[in-house]
Amino acid sequence: MQASFQLLRRRRFLPLFATQFLGAFNDNLYKSAMVILVTYAIYSDPTKEATFNAIAGGLFILPFFLFSALAGQLADSSDKAKIIRIVKTAEIFIMIAGAAGLLLHNIPLLLTALFAMGVHSSFFGPIKYAILPQHLKSDEVLGGTGLVEAGTYFAILMGTIAGGLLGRNHYEIAAAGVLCVAIVGRIVGGMVPPAPPETDAPPLKMDWHIVRSSIALVSATLHIPRLFLSIAAISFFWAQGAVLAAQFPPLVKNVLGANEEVATLFLAIFSVGVAVGSVLINRLLAGRVLAKYAPAAAIAMGLFVLHLYWNVTQWTQPENGLMDLHTFIRIPLAEWVMFDLFGVAVSGGMFVVPLYAFLTTTVPKSETARTVAANNIVNSGAMVLAAILLTVLVQAGVSVAETLLMVAIASIGAAWIAWKLHKACDDEACRIG
């Protein structure tokens, strides 16, 4: 593990790590400030709040479904560092619109900027994983992937806390913050070393047709059994995560009877847990890219969610308004709720990190960005479907607590797919080169 942290001293890794860190921080500073602003300052209706969170989650993910094929082709056919500079420049202009939405309390403008940030992230997404095998040695890829994931979720933690604290009463500071972070991200992104296309691969002809290129890319990837299984397992994880993330604020406010401080705490616990799981799995696997622990991690995730559901159903709401953080943590049952959240997140990190490393180490380097892009398309489709299903269930009267059962049941499917992957492929049988 110490060798992995040494990567943070290398120019071939640190600028990419920092760029991803700042991007994740800014995404979540903006999203958290937006959600807290809408949930606690604009709306005062539980159904509207839950619906808005589900729609916002789906709207951010939709660009991954639409544009990942183009992003993957561009990343495999162009210098990845150059694309990073372009997308980080675009982030500055997007955050100008987002800052205006926060200042004006304008929901259409807020959602427009959120969608644009999804477009921005859909083009950066294939690069952050595909560039690792190009800049790192083969035995460094799992450690590098784990650091990227851990750093991402630590950034999510910091961005979530900042957005939660600023979103309701200090949205002017949040507006200035998202713009400043975007500018710093552009400066750091310019330091990523060149990552030109692989010279041993034939030139890639771009297909700019969104639908045709997406279908072709997914078809070319999913017909390979090992990639199909890993992408399907990752998709289960992100669908579950989409439901949990969308339901945290409504769960805290309308079920547990707590204020935005506790909502921010929930997202922070989840972020820290995934970061811990990301680092822990690298230690357990000792740098090897294997799915051996993924089935157990998925089952553990489902059990923690199931126990969380049980604790939530036993909760008694306060009678005198929303609890603050100090009051919440003094309730004995709150300790179990926080423990379950942390357990879900640690298990999730242990589940998903090896699968991402698997995607980038079992295909030729000239195809890594397109493989990650195909994964993003399928993942985003699963997340959008989860957001749609969540919206329908909420509108049909299903409680926020009951939607947790969806996540617990889905863990069984994720564990089964991960087991199939583990049985079908190990780090020797599936490694390229």
The 8 nearest C-alpha neighbors of each residue, nearest first, counted from 0:
[[1, 3, 2, 282, 4, 281, 142, 285],
 [2, 0, 4, 3, 5, 6, 142, 282],
 [3, 1, 5, 0, 4, 6, 142, 139],
 [2, 4, 142, 0, 5, 1, 6, 143],
 [5, 3, 6, 1, 2, 7, 0, 146],
 [4, 6, 2, 7, 3, 8, 1, 9],
 [7, 5, 4, 9, 8, 3, 12, 13],
 [6, 8, 13, 5, 9, 4, 12, 16],
 [9, 7, 6, 5, 13, 10, 12, 4],
 [10, 8, 6, 11, 12, 7, 13, 5],
 [9, 11, 12, 13, 14, 8, 192, 191],
 [10, 12, 9, 134, 192, 13, 191, 14],
 [13, 11, 10, 9, 15, 14, 6, 16],
 [12, 14, 16, 7, 10, 15, 9, 17],
 [15, 13, 17, 191, 16, 12, 190, 18],
 [16, 14, 18, 17, 13, 12, 191, 19],
 [17, 15, 13, 19, 14, 18, 20, 147],
 [18, 16, 20, 14, 19, 15, 13, 21],
 [19, 17, 15, 21, 188, 20, 16, 184],
 [18, 20, 22, 16, 17, 21, 23, 15],
 [21, 19, 17, 23, 151, 18, 22, 154],
 [22, 20, 24, 18, 23, 19, 184, 25],
 [21, 23, 19, 25, 24, 20, 26, 18],
 [24, 22, 26, 20, 25, 21, 154, 151],
 [25, 23, 158, 154, 21, 155, 27, 22],
 [24, 26, 28, 22, 27, 23, 177, 21],
 [27, 25, 23, 29, 24, 28, 30, 22],
 [26, 28, 30, 158, 29, 159, 25, 24],
 [27, 29, 158, 162, 25, 31, 159, 26],
 [28, 30, 27, 32, 26, 31, 33, 25],
 [31, 29, 27, 33, 32, 28, 26, 34],
 [30, 32, 162, 34, 33, 159, 28, 27],
 [31, 33, 166, 162, 29, 35, 30, 163],
 [32, 34, 30, 36, 31, 35, 29, 37],
 [35, 33, 31, 37, 36, 32, 38, 30],
 [34, 36, 38, 32, 166, 37, 33, 39],
 [37, 35, 167, 166, 33, 40, 34, 39],
 [36, 38, 41, 34, 35, 40, 39, 42],
 [39, 37, 35, 42, 48, 36, 34, 40],
 [38, 40, 36, 35, 37, 41, 42, 167],
 [39, 41, 36, 37, 38, 42, 167, 35],
 [42, 40, 37, 39, 38, 36, 43, 104],
 [43, 41, 38, 44, 37, 40, 48, 39],
 [42, 44, 45, 41, 39, 38, 48, 40],
 [43, 45, 47, 46, 42, 48, 38, 49],
 [46, 44, 48, 47, 49, 43, 253, 249],
 [45, 47, 49, 48, 44, 50, 393, 394],
 [48, 46, 50, 44, 45, 49, 51, 42],
 [47, 49, 45, 51, 50, 46, 38, 44],
 [50, 48, 52, 46, 51, 47, 249, 45],
 [49, 51, 47, 53, 48, 52, 390, 46],
 [52, 50, 54, 48, 53, 49, 55, 47],
 [53, 51, 55, 49, 245, 50, 54, 56],
 [52, 54, 50, 56, 386, 51, 55, 245],
 [55, 53, 51, 57, 56, 52, 58, 50],
 [56, 54, 58, 52, 57, 53, 51, 59],
 [57, 55, 53, 59, 54, 58, 52, 245],
 [56, 58, 383, 54, 60, 55, 386, 59],
 [59, 57, 55, 61, 60, 56, 114, 54],
 [58, 60, 117, 114, 56, 57, 61, 113],
 [59, 61, 57, 58, 379, 63, 62, 117],
 [60, 62, 64, 58, 63, 59, 57, 65],
 [63, 61, 65, 118, 64, 117, 60, 66],
 [64, 62, 121, 67, 61, 65, 66, 60],
 [63, 65, 376, 62, 61, 379, 380, 66],
 [66, 64, 62, 63, 67, 61, 209, 376],
 [65, 67, 69, 68, 63, 62, 64, 70],
 [66, 68, 70, 372, 63, 69, 121, 376],
 [69, 67, 213, 71, 70, 66, 372, 212],
 [68, 70, 72, 67, 66, 71, 73, 207],
 [71, 69, 122, 67, 73, 68, 72, 74],
 [70, 72, 369, 368, 372, 74, 68, 73],
 [71, 73, 69, 75, 74, 70, 369, 76],
 [74, 72, 76, 70, 71, 75, 77, 69],
 [73, 75, 71, 79, 77, 72, 76, 368],
 [76, 74, 72, 73, 368, 196, 77, 365],
 [75, 77, 73, 196, 74, 203, 72, 78],
 [78, 76, 74, 73, 196, 75, 79, 195],
 [77, 79, 195, 194, 81, 80, 196, 193],
 [80, 78, 82, 194, 81, 74, 77, 83],
 [81, 79, 83, 193, 82, 78, 194, 191],
 [82, 80, 84, 83, 79, 78, 85, 193],
 [81, 83, 85, 79, 84, 80, 86, 78],
 [84, 82, 80, 86, 81, 85, 87, 188],
 [83, 85, 81, 87, 82, 86, 189, 188],
 [86, 84, 82, 88, 83, 87, 89, 81],
 [85, 87, 89, 83, 88, 84, 119, 82],
 [86, 88, 185, 90, 84, 89, 85, 83],
 [87, 89, 85, 86, 90, 91, 185, 84],
 [88, 90, 86, 87, 91, 92, 93, 85],
 [89, 91, 93, 87, 88, 92, 181, 94],
 [90, 92, 181, 94, 89, 93, 88, 182],
 [93, 91, 95, 94, 89, 90, 96, 88],
 [94, 92, 90, 96, 95, 91, 112, 89],
 [93, 95, 97, 96, 91, 178, 92, 98],
 [94, 96, 92, 98, 93, 97, 99, 178],
 [95, 97, 99, 94, 93, 98, 112, 100],
 [98, 96, 94, 100, 112, 99, 95, 109],
 [99, 97, 174, 101, 95, 100, 96, 94],
 [98, 100, 96, 102, 97, 101, 103, 95],
 [101, 99, 109, 105, 97, 108, 103, 98],
 [102, 100, 98, 104, 99, 103, 170, 174],
 [101, 103, 99, 100, 104, 171, 98, 170],
 [102, 104, 105, 100, 101, 99, 98, 106],
 [105, 103, 101, 100, 102, 106, 41, 109],
 [104, 106, 100, 103, 108, 107, 109, 101],
 [105, 107, 109, 108, 110, 104, 100, 37],
 [108, 106, 110, 109, 105, 111, 100, 112],
 [109, 107, 111, 100, 106, 105, 110, 112],
 [108, 110, 100, 106, 112, 107, 111, 97],
 [109, 111, 113, 107, 112, 108, 106, 114],
 [112, 110, 108, 114, 113, 109, 107, 115],
 [111, 113, 115, 97, 109, 114, 110, 93],
 [114, 112, 110, 116, 111, 115, 59, 109],
 [113, 115, 117, 59, 111, 116, 112, 58],
 [116, 114, 112, 118, 117, 113, 119, 111],
 [117, 115, 119, 113, 118, 114, 120, 112],
 [116, 118, 59, 114, 120, 115, 119, 62],
 [119, 117, 115, 62, 121, 116, 120, 114],
 [118, 120, 116, 117, 121, 122, 86, 115],
 [121, 119, 123, 117, 122, 118, 124, 116],
 [120, 122, 63, 118, 124, 119, 123, 67],
 [123, 121, 70, 120, 119, 124, 67, 118],
 [122, 124, 120, 126, 121, 125, 119, 127],
 [123, 125, 121, 126, 122, 120, 127, 128],
 [126, 124, 368, 371, 372, 127, 128, 123],
 [125, 127, 129, 123, 124, 128, 130, 368],
 [126, 128, 124, 125, 130, 129, 123, 131],
 [127, 129, 126, 130, 131, 125, 359, 124],
 [130, 128, 368, 126, 367, 131, 127, 125],
 [129, 131, 133, 128, 126, 132, 127, 134],
 [130, 132, 133, 134, 129, 135, 128, 140],
 [133, 131, 135, 134, 130, 140, 129, 136],
 [132, 134, 130, 131, 135, 364, 194, 129],
 [133, 135, 131, 132, 11, 130, 136, 12],
 [136, 134, 132, 131, 139, 133, 140, 137],
 [135, 137, 139, 138, 140, 132, 134, 133],
 [136, 138, 139, 140, 135, 132, 360, 141],
 [137, 139, 136, 140, 286, 141, 287, 142],
 [140, 138, 136, 142, 137, 141, 135, 143],
 [139, 141, 143, 142, 137, 138, 144, 135],
 [142, 140, 144, 143, 356, 286, 139, 145],
 [141, 143, 145, 3, 139, 140, 144, 281],
 [144, 142, 140, 146, 145, 141, 139, 147],
 [145, 143, 141, 147, 142, 146, 140, 148],
 [144, 146, 142, 148, 277, 143, 147, 278],
 [145, 147, 149, 143, 148, 144, 150, 142],
 [146, 148, 144, 150, 145, 149, 151, 16],
 [149, 147, 151, 145, 146, 150, 144, 152],
 [148, 150, 274, 146, 152, 151, 147, 277],
 [151, 149, 153, 147, 148, 152, 146, 20],
 [152, 150, 148, 154, 20, 149, 153, 23],
 [151, 153, 155, 270, 154, 149, 274, 150],
 [152, 154, 156, 150, 155, 151, 149, 271],
 [155, 153, 24, 151, 157, 152, 156, 20],
 [154, 156, 152, 158, 153, 24, 157, 159],
 [157, 155, 267, 153, 159, 270, 154, 158],
 [156, 158, 154, 160, 159, 155, 161, 153],
 [159, 157, 28, 24, 27, 155, 161, 160],
 [160, 158, 162, 156, 27, 31, 157, 161],
 [159, 161, 163, 157, 158, 162, 263, 164],
 [162, 160, 158, 164, 163, 159, 28, 165],
 [163, 161, 32, 28, 31, 159, 165, 166],
 [164, 162, 160, 166, 263, 161, 165, 32],
 [163, 165, 161, 162, 166, 160, 167, 260],
 [164, 166, 169, 162, 170, 163, 173, 167],
 [167, 165, 32, 170, 36, 162, 163, 35],
 [166, 168, 36, 165, 35, 169, 40, 170],
 [167, 169, 170, 165, 166, 164, 36, 171],
 [170, 168, 165, 171, 172, 166, 167, 173],
 [169, 171, 173, 166, 172, 165, 168, 174],
 [172, 170, 174, 173, 169, 102, 175, 101],
 [173, 171, 175, 170, 174, 169, 176, 165],
 [172, 174, 170, 176, 171, 175, 165, 177],
 [175, 173, 98, 171, 172, 176, 177, 170],
 [174, 176, 172, 178, 173, 177, 179, 171],
 [175, 177, 173, 179, 174, 178, 172, 180],
 [178, 176, 180, 179, 174, 175, 25, 94],
 [177, 179, 181, 176, 175, 94, 180, 91],
 [180, 178, 176, 182, 181, 177, 175, 183],
 [179, 181, 183, 177, 182, 178, 184, 176],
 [180, 182, 184, 91, 178, 179, 183, 90],
 [183, 181, 185, 179, 184, 180, 91, 178],
 [184, 182, 180, 186, 185, 181, 187, 179],
 [185, 183, 181, 187, 182, 186, 18, 21],
 [184, 186, 87, 188, 182, 183, 187, 88],
 [187, 185, 183, 189, 184, 188, 182, 190],
 [188, 186, 184, 189, 190, 185, 18, 14],
 [189, 187, 185, 190, 18, 186, 191, 84],
 [188, 190, 187, 186, 191, 84, 185, 80],
 [189, 191, 188, 187, 14, 192, 186, 15],
 [190, 192, 14, 189, 188, 15, 80, 193],
 [193, 191, 190, 11, 80, 194, 10, 14],
 [194, 192, 80, 195, 78, 191, 79, 81],
 [193, 195, 78, 79, 80, 192, 196, 130],
 [196, 194, 78, 77, 193, 79, 197, 76],
 [197, 195, 76, 77, 75, 78, 198, 194],
 [196, 198, 365, 199, 200, 195, 364, 75],
 [199, 197, 200, 196, 201, 195, 365, 202],
 [200, 198, 197, 201, 365, 196, 202, 364],
 [199, 201, 198, 197, 365, 202, 196, 203],
 [200, 202, 203, 199, 198, 197, 365, 204],
 [203, 201, 204, 200, 76, 198, 196, 199],
 [202, 204, 76, 205, 201, 72, 75, 200],
 [203, 205, 202, 206, 76, 72, 201, 207],
 [204, 206, 207, 203, 72, 73, 69, 76],
 [205, 207, 208, 212, 204, 69, 211, 209],
 [206, 208, 209, 205, 69, 212, 211, 68],
 [209, 207, 211, 206, 212, 210, 213, 69],
 [208, 210, 212, 211, 207, 213, 65, 66],
 [211, 209, 213, 212, 208, 214, 65, 215],
 [212, 210, 214, 213, 208, 209, 215, 206],
 [211, 213, 215, 209, 214, 210, 208, 206],
 [212, 214, 68, 216, 210, 215, 211, 209],
 [213, 215, 211, 217, 216, 212, 218, 210],
 [214, 216, 212, 218, 213, 217, 219, 211],
 [217, 215, 213, 219, 218, 214, 212, 373],
 [216, 218, 373, 220, 214, 219, 215, 221],
 [219, 217, 215, 220, 221, 216, 214, 222],
 [218, 220, 216, 217, 215, 221, 222, 223],
 [221, 219, 217, 218, 222, 223, 216, 370],
 [220, 222, 227, 223, 218, 217, 219, 226],
 [221, 223, 220, 224, 219, 218, 227, 226],
 [222, 224, 221, 226, 225, 220, 227, 219],
 [225, 223, 227, 226, 222, 228, 221, 420],
 [226, 224, 228, 227, 223, 229, 420, 424],
 [227, 225, 229, 228, 224, 223, 230, 221],
 [228, 226, 221, 224, 230, 225, 229, 231],
 [227, 229, 231, 225, 226, 230, 420, 416],
 [228, 230, 232, 226, 231, 227, 354, 233],
 [229, 231, 233, 227, 232, 374, 228, 226],
 [232, 230, 234, 228, 229, 233, 227, 235],
 [231, 233, 229, 413, 235, 234, 230, 416],
 [232, 234, 236, 230, 235, 231, 351, 229],
 [235, 233, 378, 231, 237, 236, 232, 381],
 [234, 236, 238, 232, 233, 237, 413, 239],
 [235, 237, 233, 239, 234, 238, 240, 232],
 [236, 238, 240, 234, 239, 235, 241, 382],
 [239, 237, 382, 241, 235, 240, 236, 381],
 [238, 240, 406, 236, 237, 242, 241, 235],
 [239, 241, 237, 243, 238, 242, 244, 236],
 [242, 240, 238, 244, 239, 243, 382, 237],
 [241, 243, 245, 239, 240, 244, 246, 238],
 [244, 242, 240, 246, 245, 241, 247, 239],
 [243, 245, 241, 246, 247, 242, 240, 266],
 [246, 244, 52, 242, 243, 53, 247, 241],
 [245, 247, 243, 244, 249, 250, 248, 242],
 [246, 248, 250, 244, 249, 245, 251, 243],
 [247, 249, 251, 262, 250, 246, 252, 245],
 [250, 248, 252, 251, 246, 253, 247, 49],
 [251, 249, 247, 254, 248, 253, 252, 246],
 [250, 252, 255, 248, 249, 257, 262, 254],
 [251, 253, 256, 257, 249, 250, 258, 254],
 [252, 254, 256, 249, 250, 251, 255, 45],
 [255, 253, 250, 256, 251, 252, 316, 249],
 [254, 256, 251, 257, 316, 252, 253, 250],
 [257, 255, 252, 321, 316, 253, 254, 251],
 [258, 256, 322, 321, 252, 251, 255, 323],
 [257, 259, 321, 260, 323, 261, 322, 252],
 [258, 260, 262, 261, 263, 163, 35, 257],
 [261, 259, 263, 262, 258, 324, 264, 323],
 [260, 262, 264, 263, 259, 324, 258, 257],
 [263, 261, 259, 265, 248, 264, 260, 251],
 [262, 264, 260, 266, 261, 265, 163, 160],
 [263, 265, 261, 267, 262, 266, 268, 260],
 [266, 264, 268, 262, 267, 263, 261, 269],
 [265, 267, 269, 263, 264, 268, 270, 262],
 [266, 268, 156, 264, 270, 265, 269, 263],
 [269, 267, 265, 271, 270, 266, 341, 264],
 [268, 270, 266, 272, 344, 267, 271, 341],
 [269, 271, 152, 267, 156, 273, 272, 268],
 [272, 270, 274, 268, 273, 269, 267, 153],
 [271, 273, 345, 344, 275, 341, 269, 274],
 [272, 274, 348, 344, 345, 276, 270, 275],
 [275, 273, 149, 277, 271, 272, 276, 152],
 [276, 274, 272, 278, 273, 277, 345, 279],
 [275, 277, 345, 348, 349, 279, 273, 274],
 [278, 276, 348, 274, 145, 275, 349, 279],
 [277, 279, 275, 281, 276, 280, 145, 274],
 [280, 278, 276, 282, 281, 277, 275, 283],
 [281, 279, 283, 349, 282, 278, 277, 276],
 [280, 282, 284, 279, 278, 283, 285, 286],
 [281, 283, 285, 279, 280, 284, 0, 278],
 [284, 282, 280, 281, 285, 279, 286, 292],
 [283, 285, 281, 287, 286, 282, 280, 288],
 [286, 284, 282, 283, 287, 281, 0, 280],
 [285, 287, 284, 141, 281, 138, 142, 288],
 [288, 286, 284, 285, 289, 426, 141, 138],
 [287, 289, 426, 353, 357, 141, 286, 356],
 [290, 288, 291, 426, 425, 287, 353, 421],
 [289, 291, 421, 293, 292, 353, 417, 354],
 [292, 290, 289, 421, 293, 294, 418, 417],
 [293, 291, 295, 290, 294, 296, 350, 349],
 [292, 294, 350, 296, 290, 295, 291, 417],
 [295, 293, 414, 297, 417, 296, 418, 292],
 [294, 296, 298, 297, 293, 292, 299, 414],
 [297, 295, 346, 293, 299, 350, 294, 298],
 [298, 296, 300, 414, 294, 299, 295, 410],
 [299, 297, 301, 295, 300, 296, 410, 414],
 [300, 298, 296, 302, 297, 301, 295, 303],
 [299, 301, 343, 297, 303, 346, 298, 302],
 [300, 302, 407, 410, 304, 298, 299, 303],
 [303, 301, 305, 299, 304, 300, 306, 298],
 [302, 304, 306, 339, 300, 305, 301, 343],
 [305, 303, 307, 301, 302, 306, 407, 308],
 [304, 306, 302, 308, 307, 303, 407, 301],
 [305, 307, 309, 303, 308, 304, 302, 310],
 [306, 308, 304, 310, 305, 309, 339, 336],
 [309, 307, 305, 311, 306, 310, 403, 400],
 [308, 310, 306, 312, 307, 311, 305, 313],
 [311, 309, 307, 313, 312, 308, 306, 314],
 [310, 312, 308, 314, 313, 309, 307, 400],
 [311, 313, 309, 310, 314, 308, 400, 315],
 [314, 312, 310, 311, 309, 315, 332, 308],
 [313, 315, 311, 312, 316, 310, 255, 332],
 [314, 316, 317, 313, 255, 312, 254, 256],
 [315, 317, 256, 255, 314, 318, 254, 253],
 [318, 316, 319, 256, 315, 320, 321, 322],
 [317, 319, 320, 316, 321, 256, 315, 322],
 [320, 318, 317, 321, 322, 316, 256, 257],
 [321, 319, 318, 322, 317, 256, 257, 258],
 [320, 322, 257, 256, 258, 323, 319, 317],
 [323, 321, 257, 258, 326, 327, 256, 320],
 [322, 324, 326, 325, 258, 257, 327, 260],
 [325, 323, 327, 261, 326, 260, 328, 322],
 [324, 326, 327, 323, 328, 329, 322, 261],
 [325, 327, 329, 323, 324, 328, 322, 330],
 [328, 326, 324, 329, 325, 330, 322, 323],
 [327, 329, 330, 325, 326, 333, 324, 334],
 [328, 330, 327, 326, 331, 325, 333, 334],
 [329, 331, 333, 328, 332, 327, 326, 334],
 [332, 330, 333, 334, 329, 328, 335, 327],
 [331, 333, 334, 335, 330, 336, 310, 314],
 [334, 332, 336, 330, 331, 335, 328, 337],
 [333, 335, 337, 332, 336, 331, 338, 328],
 [336, 334, 338, 333, 332, 337, 339, 310],
 [335, 337, 333, 339, 338, 334, 307, 340],
 [336, 338, 340, 334, 335, 339, 333, 341],
 [339, 337, 335, 341, 336, 340, 334, 342],
 [338, 340, 342, 303, 336, 341, 337, 307],
 [341, 339, 337, 343, 342, 338, 269, 344],
 [340, 342, 272, 338, 344, 339, 343, 269],
 [341, 343, 339, 345, 344, 340, 303, 346],
 [344, 342, 300, 340, 346, 341, 303, 345],
 [343, 345, 272, 273, 347, 341, 269, 346],
 [346, 344, 276, 272, 273, 348, 342, 347],
 [345, 347, 296, 349, 300, 343, 344, 348],
 [348, 346, 344, 350, 345, 349, 343, 273],
 [349, 347, 276, 273, 277, 345, 350, 346],
 [350, 348, 276, 280, 346, 347, 277, 351],
 [349, 351, 293, 347, 348, 296, 346, 352],
 [350, 352, 354, 348, 353, 349, 233, 347],
 [351, 353, 355, 354, 277, 348, 145, 349],
 [354, 352, 356, 355, 351, 288, 357, 289],
 [353, 355, 357, 351, 352, 356, 229, 358],
 [356, 354, 358, 357, 352, 353, 351, 359],
 [357, 355, 353, 359, 354, 358, 141, 360],
 [356, 358, 354, 355, 360, 359, 353, 288],
 [359, 357, 355, 356, 360, 361, 354, 226],
 [360, 358, 356, 367, 357, 361, 362, 129],
 [359, 361, 357, 362, 358, 430, 356, 431],
 [360, 362, 430, 431, 429, 359, 358, 357],
 [361, 363, 360, 431, 359, 367, 364, 366],
 [364, 362, 365, 366, 431, 367, 361, 360],
 [365, 363, 367, 366, 362, 132, 133, 197],
 [364, 366, 363, 197, 367, 75, 200, 196],
 [367, 365, 364, 369, 363, 368, 370, 362],
 [366, 368, 370, 129, 364, 359, 369, 365],
 [369, 367, 129, 71, 125, 371, 370, 75],
 [370, 368, 71, 372, 371, 366, 367, 72],
 [369, 371, 367, 373, 372, 368, 366, 374],
 [370, 372, 374, 368, 125, 369, 373, 375],
 [373, 371, 369, 375, 67, 71, 374, 370],
 [374, 372, 376, 370, 217, 375, 371, 369],
 [373, 375, 371, 372, 377, 376, 230, 378],
 [376, 374, 372, 378, 373, 377, 379, 63],
 [377, 375, 64, 373, 379, 374, 378, 63],
 [376, 378, 380, 374, 379, 375, 381, 373],
 [379, 377, 234, 375, 381, 380, 376, 374],
 [380, 378, 382, 376, 64, 381, 377, 60],
 [379, 381, 377, 383, 378, 382, 64, 376],
 [380, 382, 384, 378, 379, 238, 383, 234],
 [383, 381, 238, 385, 379, 384, 380, 241],
 [384, 382, 57, 386, 380, 385, 381, 379],
 [385, 383, 387, 381, 382, 386, 388, 380],
 [384, 386, 382, 388, 383, 387, 238, 389],
 [387, 385, 383, 389, 53, 384, 57, 388],
 [388, 386, 384, 390, 389, 385, 383, 391],
 [389, 387, 385, 391, 390, 386, 384, 392],
 [388, 390, 386, 392, 387, 391, 385, 393],
 [389, 391, 387, 393, 388, 392, 50, 53],
 [392, 390, 388, 394, 389, 393, 395, 387],
 [393, 391, 395, 389, 397, 394, 390, 388],
 [392, 394, 397, 390, 396, 395, 391, 389],
 [393, 395, 391, 396, 392, 390, 46, 397],
 [396, 394, 392, 393, 397, 391, 390, 398],
 [395, 397, 393, 394, 398, 392, 391, 46],
 [398, 396, 393, 392, 395, 401, 399, 402],
 [399, 397, 401, 400, 396, 393, 402, 392],
 [398, 400, 402, 401, 250, 246, 397, 249],
 [401, 399, 398, 402, 403, 308, 311, 250],
 [402, 400, 398, 403, 399, 404, 397, 308],
 [401, 403, 404, 405, 399, 400, 398, 397],
 [404, 402, 401, 406, 405, 400, 308, 407],
 [403, 405, 407, 402, 406, 401, 408, 305],
 [406, 404, 403, 408, 402, 407, 409, 401],
 [405, 407, 409, 239, 403, 404, 408, 410],
 [406, 408, 301, 404, 410, 409, 405, 304],
 [409, 407, 405, 410, 406, 411, 404, 301],
 [408, 410, 406, 412, 411, 407, 405, 413],
 [411, 409, 413, 301, 408, 407, 412, 297],
 [412, 410, 414, 409, 413, 408, 415, 298],
 [411, 413, 415, 409, 410, 414, 416, 408],
 [412, 414, 410, 232, 416, 411, 415, 235],
 [415, 413, 294, 297, 417, 411, 412, 416],
 [414, 416, 418, 412, 417, 413, 411, 419],
 [417, 415, 419, 413, 418, 414, 232, 228],
 [416, 418, 420, 414, 294, 419, 415, 293],
 [419, 417, 421, 415, 420, 416, 294, 414],
 [418, 420, 416, 422, 417, 421, 423, 415],
 [421, 419, 417, 423, 418, 422, 228, 424],
 [420, 422, 418, 290, 419, 423, 424, 291],
 [423, 421, 419, 420, 424, 418, 425, 291],
 [424, 422, 420, 421, 419, 425, 225, 418],
 [425, 423, 421, 422, 429, 428, 420, 426],
 [424, 426, 428, 427, 289, 429, 421, 423],
 [425, 427, 288, 430, 289, 429, 428, 287],
 [428, 426, 425, 430, 429, 424, 431, 288],
 [427, 429, 425, 426, 424, 430, 431, 423],
 [430, 428, 427, 361, 426, 424, 425, 431],
 [429, 431, 361, 427, 426, 428, 360, 432],
 [430, 432, 361, 362, 363, 429, 360, 428],
 [431, 430, 363, 361, 362, 360, 429, 137]]
